[in-house]
């Protein structure tokens, strides 16, 4: 009986050794995952405006100063330029991940442009002149659905649409495909210098949702007709509220994460399934926030993009992405 017992002990010893070795290859625990940096530095003088999440806990940030796009890691804090420069500023970004390709759609602010890039190489795939810069336009932000790329105009009451061909969504639409949809209904644009209106975008099937920065109101948009309908927002007690200074939006299903720039807050808003109402469920603040213009969510944390609009933009001005717990 001793020999079978000895063999069993040896088998258990081998099994134990294999188990210990296998543990070394298991994914990091939540504690390890959250040891990532709380502050991520961007290039000096970058003047960032929007951030969008990428695969494998990466992110992309666009530059107001040069139109460049920076690709970085939420995990390590490291990164590099993906796009060195552009013909105009980059004010909005969205990563489209469908049909085996990754494309970055960029908004060009006062240039009236939209641009689309290969998200892996940074190669420019197409430039769309959505509006004449002399018209007072400001192509602010972008979102992509299965049917089109949509862009908000913060100064002119209109939406830009770049539709995909019915049977060739993998192909980049021709520059001539872009069209303009006037916005009607509940939204009324506020005129005046630096009065930013509809800005960040979310998509619920074929219906869009956007926040009006200058009023803090939320609207749903039918992109086919241009009709807008206000979505009332309430707090946890049911009292009506607004999201003042709402800028960039990150969407996770019916949860919207919004950056309130000059209030210097990151807020969480839950939109009801019928898009008829919304509730403000969380407000995150941090002394590290410095006029956040956009926000992303990664592994349970919010990352605010510090645009630092009240700090003079110079070649040596520092900019950061800061992690803020919800």
Secondary structure, 3 states (H helix, E strand, C coil): CHHHHHHHHHHHHHHHHHHHHHHCCCCCCHHHHCCCCCEEEECCCCCEEEEEEEHHHEEEEEECCCCCEEEEECCCCCEEEEECCCCCCCCEEEEEEECCEEEEEEECECCCEEEEEECCCCCEEEEEECCCHHHCCCEEEEEECCCEEEEEECCCCEEEEEECCCCCCCCCCCHHHEEEEECEECCCCCCCCCCCCEEEEEEECCEEEEEECCCCEEEEEECCCCEEEEEEEECCCCCEECCCCEEEEEEECCEEEEEECCCCEEEEEEECCCCCEEEEEEEECCCCCCCEEEEEEECCEEEEEECCCCCCCCCCCCEEEEEEEC
